[in-house]
Amino acid sequence: MKKFFPVYVRVPLIFFIVFALMEYFIDSGDRPAFIKYPMVSVFLFVFLFILIAIEVTLSAVNRVMYQLLSPEEKAKLEYENTLSLKESAWFKNLMHKLTKTEPIEKEGDLLMDHDYDGIKELDNNLPPWWVYLFYICIIFGVVYVASYELFGGDDQETELKKDMAKAKIEVEEYLKTAPDLMDEKTVVLLTDAPSLAAGKEIFMTNCAACHRADAGGQIGPNLTDDHWILGGGIKNIFHTITNGGRDGKGMVSWKTNGMKPKEIQKVASYILSLQGSNPKDPKAPEGEIWVDDSAPKKDGAAKTEKDTTEVKK
């Protein structure tokens, strides 16, 4: 690694990798991990300082050791370094193309007349990688201004509004087919036999104790007439079963008792299928008359509504 990457490349690279791993493996929410966990960041900075100190010390030791070598040993070491450079010629050529650095032997040709307290300045050209990056930034700036100022591209606020509108539509579509996320706004009445049979089984297990097996009412109200305390229809019944009845004297919330939205939908649909079934000795009506136009009407219920209308006339 030392052959290809000098110390000023190795140390920041190691530091960047450590911080990247920290961000990847530590869940820091909406803040960067090195801000949320300052002590870890302090440790990493100390670690970086130690790395730099080690590299600088080793570099100084190597220079001193080189000066202590005999001419034969120096020649041998330079020969080995030459072989190493030949092995990494592709990397050397690549770095030369990106930096266009002049060899140290030609520094005299690059020296400028400017001299300040013995400090001289080299007339080096800007490295190609910097120049290319500068040109790319200019091109990007032109394209950016043209896209948003001349051609009316969407700014960040407009993009956010469009994304939010799209997300809202996708959520609504998902809720239509996601039974566990169903609520009283998205629930629909079920009329197929398998769903009603499943709803009846749920009713017998959880509801018959208070409403009787025929839903005629016992502790709880009669569920077969057209009177409702908290409103009828699939949406109101779904809401009542989910969240419970009146405080202190109504039924419990079945959502908190482990009943899933899909199960609540089935039992609510089964209850509505019992409308007008006229059970034996039903409990007296409670609440107010509530007519659900979307619910299927039994023959008896339709006849009762018709008779009521004629009496009113």
DOFI-961662 format. One record per residue (C-alpha): residue number from 0; x, y, z. Coordinates in nm, 2 decimals, always signed. Layout:
N
<NUM <X Y Z>>
...
This chain:
313
<0 <+0.00 +0.00 +0.00>>
<1 <+0.29 +0.24 +0.07>>
<2 <+0.41 +0.19 -0.28>>
<3 <+0.09 +0.32 -0.43>>
<4 <-0.05 +0.56 -0.17>>
<5 <+0.17 +0.82 +0.01>>
<6 <+0.10 +0.91 +0.37>>
<7 <-0.12 +1.21 +0.28>>
<8 <-0.35 +0.98 +0.09>>
<9 <-0.34 +0.68 +0.32>>
<10 <-0.43 +0.85 +0.64>>
<11 <-0.74 +1.05 +0.51>>
<12 <-0.85 +0.73 +0.32>>
<13 <-0.84 +0.52 +0.64>>
<14 <-1.02 +0.80 +0.83>>
<15 <-1.29 +0.82 +0.57>>
<16 <-1.34 +0.44 +0.56>>
<17 <-1.38 +0.44 +0.94>>
<18 <-1.64 +0.72 +0.94>>
<19 <-1.82 +0.55 +0.65>>
<20 <-1.85 +0.22 +0.84>>
<21 <-1.96 +0.42 +1.14>>
<22 <-2.25 +0.58 +0.94>>
<23 <-2.34 +0.25 +0.79>>
<24 <-2.36 +0.03 +1.10>>
<25 <-2.48 +0.29 +1.36>>
<26 <-2.85 +0.39 +1.34>>
<27 <-2.83 +0.76 +1.42>>
<28 <-3.17 +0.87 +1.29>>
<29 <-3.19 +1.20 +1.10>>
<30 <-2.84 +1.32 +1.23>>
<31 <-2.50 +1.20 +1.12>>
<32 <-2.35 +0.94 +1.36>>
<33 <-2.04 +1.15 +1.43>>
<34 <-2.26 +1.43 +1.56>>
<35 <-2.50 +1.22 +1.76>>
<36 <-2.21 +1.03 +1.92>>
<37 <-1.94 +1.29 +1.98>>
<38 <-1.73 +1.07 +2.20>>
<39 <-1.68 +0.82 +1.92>>
<40 <-1.58 +1.11 +1.69>>
<41 <-1.33 +1.23 +1.94>>
<42 <-1.18 +0.89 +1.96>>
<43 <-1.15 +0.87 +1.58>>
<44 <-0.98 +1.21 +1.57>>
<45 <-0.73 +1.10 +1.83>>
<46 <-0.68 +0.78 +1.63>>
<47 <-0.62 +0.99 +1.32>>
<48 <-0.37 +1.21 +1.51>>
<49 <-0.18 +0.89 +1.63>>
<50 <-0.17 +0.76 +1.27>>
<51 <-0.02 +1.09 +1.14>>
<52 <+0.23 +1.09 +1.42>>
<53 <+0.33 +0.73 +1.35>>
<54 <+0.37 +0.80 +0.98>>
<55 <+0.57 +1.11 +1.03>>
<56 <+0.80 +0.93 +1.28>>
<57 <+0.85 +0.64 +1.05>>
<58 <+0.93 +0.87 +0.76>>
<59 <+1.19 +1.06 +0.97>>
<60 <+1.34 +0.73 +1.09>>
<61 <+1.37 +0.61 +0.73>>
<62 <+1.55 +0.92 +0.63>>
<63 <+1.79 +0.89 +0.91>>
<64 <+1.85 +0.52 +0.85>>
<65 <+1.91 +0.60 +0.48>>
<66 <+2.18 +0.85 +0.57>>
<67 <+2.36 +0.59 +0.78>>
<68 <+2.38 +0.34 +0.50>>
<69 <+2.70 +0.27 +0.32>>
<70 <+2.73 +0.36 -0.05>>
<71 <+2.69 +0.00 -0.15>>
<72 <+2.38 -0.04 +0.07>>
<73 <+2.23 +0.28 -0.08>>
<74 <+2.29 +0.16 -0.43>>
<75 <+2.13 -0.17 -0.35>>
<76 <+1.83 +0.00 -0.19>>
<77 <+1.79 +0.24 -0.49>>
<78 <+1.80 -0.06 -0.72>>
<79 <+1.52 -0.23 -0.53>>
<80 <+1.32 +0.09 -0.53>>
<81 <+1.37 +0.11 -0.91>>
<82 <+1.24 -0.24 -0.95>>
<83 <+0.94 -0.15 -0.73>>
<84 <+0.87 +0.15 -0.94>>
<85 <+0.88 -0.05 -1.26>>
<86 <+0.63 -0.30 -1.11>>
<87 <+0.39 -0.01 -1.04>>
<88 <+0.46 +0.18 -1.37>>
<89 <+0.09 +0.19 -1.46>>
<90 <+0.01 +0.37 -1.14>>
<91 <+0.30 +0.61 -1.19>>
<92 <+0.18 +0.69 -1.54>>
<93 <-0.17 +0.74 -1.42>>
<94 <-0.07 +0.98 -1.15>>
<95 <+0.16 +1.17 -1.39>>
<96 <-0.13 +1.21 -1.63>>
<97 <-0.36 +1.34 -1.35>>
<98 <-0.10 +1.57 -1.19>>
<99 <+0.16 +1.66 -1.47>>
<100 <+0.42 +1.70 -1.20>>
<101 <+0.77 +1.78 -1.29>>
<102 <+1.06 +1.58 -1.16>>
<103 <+1.25 +1.72 -0.87>>
<104 <+1.56 +1.76 -1.09>>
<105 <+1.37 +2.03 -1.29>>
<106 <+1.27 +2.24 -0.99>>
<107 <+1.54 +2.49 -1.08>>
<108 <+1.37 +2.57 -1.41>>
<109 <+1.04 +2.63 -1.23>>
<110 <+1.17 +2.87 -0.96>>
<111 <+1.02 +3.22 -0.98>>
<112 <+1.21 +3.54 -0.89>>
<113 <+0.98 +3.59 -0.60>>
<114 <+1.17 +3.54 -0.27>>
<115 <+1.05 +3.61 +0.08>>
<116 <+1.27 +3.53 +0.37>>
<117 <+1.43 +3.25 +0.17>>
<118 <+1.10 +3.10 +0.07>>
<119 <+1.08 +3.06 -0.30>>
<120 <+0.78 +2.98 -0.53>>
<121 <+0.76 +2.73 -0.81>>
<122 <+0.57 +2.81 -1.13>>
<123 <+0.38 +2.49 -1.14>>
<124 <+0.07 +2.45 -1.37>>
<125 <-0.26 +2.35 -1.22>>
<126 <-0.30 +1.97 -1.22>>
<127 <-0.52 +1.84 -1.49>>
<128 <-0.76 +1.67 -1.25>>
<129 <-0.83 +2.00 -1.09>>
<130 <-0.88 +2.18 -1.43>>
<131 <-1.11 +1.90 -1.55>>
<132 <-1.31 +1.92 -1.24>>
<133 <-1.34 +2.30 -1.27>>
<134 <-1.46 +2.27 -1.63>>
<135 <-1.72 +2.00 -1.52>>
<136 <-1.85 +2.24 -1.25>>
<137 <-1.89 +2.52 -1.51>>
<138 <-2.08 +2.29 -1.74>>
<139 <-2.30 +2.17 -1.45>>
<140 <-2.37 +2.53 -1.35>>
<141 <-2.48 +2.62 -1.70>>
<142 <-2.70 +2.32 -1.73>>
<143 <-2.85 +2.38 -1.38>>
<144 <-2.93 +2.75 -1.45>>
<145 <-3.08 +2.66 -1.79>>
<146 <-3.29 +2.38 -1.65>>
<147 <-3.45 +2.57 -1.37>>
<148 <-3.44 +2.94 -1.48>>
<149 <-3.49 +2.92 -1.86>>
<150 <-3.69 +2.59 -1.91>>
<151 <-3.89 +2.60 -1.59>>
<152 <-3.77 +2.28 -1.43>>
<153 <-3.93 +2.18 -1.10>>
<154 <-3.75 +2.32 -0.79>>
<155 <-3.72 +2.13 -0.47>>
<156 <-4.05 +2.26 -0.33>>
<157 <-4.24 +2.16 -0.64>>
<158 <-4.08 +1.82 -0.65>>
<159 <-4.17 +1.76 -0.28>>
<160 <-4.53 +1.85 -0.35>>
<161 <-4.55 +1.62 -0.64>>
<162 <-4.39 +1.34 -0.45>>
<163 <-4.62 +1.39 -0.16>>
<164 <-4.93 +1.39 -0.39>>
<165 <-4.80 +1.07 -0.56>>
<166 <-4.73 +0.91 -0.22>>
<167 <-5.08 +0.99 -0.10>>
<168 <-5.24 +0.82 -0.40>>
<169 <-5.02 +0.52 -0.35>>
<170 <-5.11 +0.50 +0.02>>
<171 <-5.48 +0.52 -0.06>>
<172 <-5.45 +0.24 -0.32>>
<173 <-5.25 +0.03 -0.08>>
<174 <-5.51 +0.08 +0.20>>
<175 <-5.78 -0.05 -0.03>>
<176 <-5.61 -0.39 -0.04>>
<177 <-5.43 -0.40 +0.30>>
<178 <-5.67 -0.57 +0.55>>
<179 <-5.46 -0.50 +0.85>>
<180 <-5.46 -0.12 +0.78>>
<181 <-5.83 -0.10 +0.71>>
<182 <-6.03 +0.17 +0.89>>
<183 <-6.39 +0.30 +0.89>>
<184 <-6.31 +0.52 +0.59>>
<185 <-6.19 +0.24 +0.37>>
<186 <-6.40 -0.05 +0.49>>
<187 <-6.66 -0.19 +0.25>>
<188 <-6.95 -0.42 +0.31>>
<189 <-6.90 -0.79 +0.24>>
<190 <-7.18 -1.00 +0.11>>
<191 <-7.02 -1.32 -0.01>>
<192 <-7.11 -1.64 +0.18>>
<193 <-6.76 -1.73 +0.30>>
<194 <-6.71 -1.39 +0.46>>
<195 <-7.05 -1.39 +0.63>>
<196 <-6.99 -1.74 +0.76>>
<197 <-6.65 -1.63 +0.90>>
<198 <-6.83 -1.33 +1.05>>
<199 <-7.09 -1.55 +1.21>>
<200 <-6.82 -1.76 +1.37>>
<201 <-6.66 -1.45 +1.51>>
<202 <-6.99 -1.32 +1.64>>
<203 <-7.08 -1.64 +1.81>>
<204 <-6.74 -1.65 +1.98>>
<205 <-6.71 -1.29 +2.09>>
<206 <-7.05 -1.11 +2.06>>
<207 <-7.33 -1.36 +2.14>>
<208 <-7.27 -1.34 +2.51>>
<209 <-7.41 -0.99 +2.52>>
<210 <-7.62 -0.97 +2.21>>
<211 <-7.76 -1.33 +2.20>>
<212 <-7.69 -1.58 +1.93>>
<213 <-7.97 -1.44 +1.72>>
<214 <-7.85 -1.08 +1.78>>
<215 <-8.18 -1.00 +1.95>>
<216 <-8.01 -0.83 +2.24>>
<217 <-7.95 -0.91 +2.60>>
<218 <-7.69 -0.70 +2.79>>
<219 <-7.61 -0.53 +2.46>>
<220 <-7.88 -0.38 +2.23>>
<221 <-8.08 -0.56 +1.96>>
<222 <-7.88 -0.56 +1.64>>
<223 <-8.16 -0.67 +1.41>>
<224 <-8.38 -0.36 +1.41>>
<225 <-8.32 -0.02 +1.25>>
<226 <-8.24 +0.16 +1.58>>
<227 <-7.87 +0.23 +1.65>>
<228 <-7.71 +0.40 +1.94>>
<229 <-7.39 +0.49 +1.77>>
<230 <-7.50 +0.48 +1.41>>
<231 <-7.56 +0.19 +1.17>>
<232 <-7.40 +0.10 +0.84>>
<233 <-7.08 -0.08 +0.78>>
<234 <-6.86 +0.22 +0.86>>
<235 <-7.02 +0.31 +1.19>>
<236 <-7.04 -0.05 +1.31>>
<237 <-6.68 -0.11 +1.21>>
<238 <-6.58 +0.20 +1.41>>
<239 <-6.79 +0.09 +1.71>>
<240 <-6.65 -0.26 +1.72>>
<241 <-6.29 -0.13 +1.67>>
<242 <-6.30 +0.15 +1.93>>
<243 <-6.57 +0.03 +2.17>>
<244 <-6.90 +0.17 +2.27>>
<245 <-7.00 +0.45 +2.51>>
<246 <-6.76 +0.52 +2.79>>
<247 <-6.84 +0.33 +3.11>>
<248 <-7.14 +0.14 +2.98>>
<249 <-7.06 +0.04 +2.62>>
<250 <-6.88 -0.27 +2.49>>
<251 <-6.50 -0.29 +2.50>>
<252 <-6.27 -0.20 +2.21>>
<253 <-6.21 -0.52 +2.01>>
<254 <-5.90 -0.37 +1.85>>
<255 <-5.72 -0.38 +2.18>>
<256 <-5.85 -0.73 +2.24>>
<257 <-5.67 -0.88 +1.94>>
<258 <-5.94 -0.86 +1.67>>
<259 <-5.79 -0.77 +1.33>>
<260 <-5.95 -0.52 +1.10>>
<261 <-6.04 -0.79 +0.85>>
<262 <-6.21 -0.99 +1.12>>
<263 <-6.40 -0.68 +1.23>>
<264 <-6.51 -0.62 +0.87>>
<265 <-6.65 -0.97 +0.85>>
<266 <-6.84 -0.96 +1.18>>
<267 <-6.98 -0.61 +1.10>>
<268 <-7.10 -0.74 +0.76>>
<269 <-7.26 -1.04 +0.93>>
<270 <-7.44 -0.81 +1.17>>
<271 <-7.58 -0.61 +0.89>>
<272 <-7.70 -0.93 +0.72>>
<273 <-7.92 -0.99 +1.02>>
<274 <-8.12 -0.67 +0.97>>
<275 <-8.49 -0.75 +0.97>>
<276 <-8.45 -1.11 +1.08>>
<277 <-8.71 -1.06 +1.36>>
<278 <-8.56 -1.28 +1.64>>
<279 <-8.79 -1.42 +1.91>>
<280 <-8.85 -1.19 +2.21>>
<281 <-8.61 -0.91 +2.09>>
<282 <-8.49 -0.64 +2.32>>
<283 <-8.67 -0.31 +2.30>>
<284 <-8.52 -0.07 +2.04>>
<285 <-8.25 +0.16 +2.16>>
<286 <-8.11 +0.47 +2.00>>
<287 <-8.24 +0.63 +1.68>>
<288 <-8.36 +0.50 +1.35>>
<289 <-8.07 +0.49 +1.11>>
<290 <-8.11 +0.38 +0.74>>
<291 <-7.80 +0.26 +0.56>>
<292 <-7.87 +0.30 +0.19>>
<293 <-7.57 +0.09 +0.09>>
<294 <-7.67 -0.21 +0.30>>
<295 <-7.87 -0.49 +0.14>>
<296 <-8.23 -0.50 +0.26>>
<297 <-8.42 -0.81 +0.35>>
<298 <-8.77 -0.85 +0.23>>
<299 <-8.91 -0.79 +0.57>>
<300 <-8.70 -0.49 +0.63>>
<301 <-8.80 -0.34 +0.29>>
<302 <-9.17 -0.40 +0.37>>
<303 <-9.13 -0.24 +0.72>>
<304 <-8.97 +0.07 +0.56>>
<305 <-9.25 +0.08 +0.30>>
<306 <-9.52 +0.06 +0.57>>
<307 <-9.35 +0.33 +0.77>>
<308 <-9.35 +0.56 +0.47>>
<309 <-9.72 +0.50 +0.40>>
<310 <-9.81 +0.58 +0.76>>
<311 <-9.62 +0.90 +0.74>>
<312 <-9.81 +0.99 +0.42>>
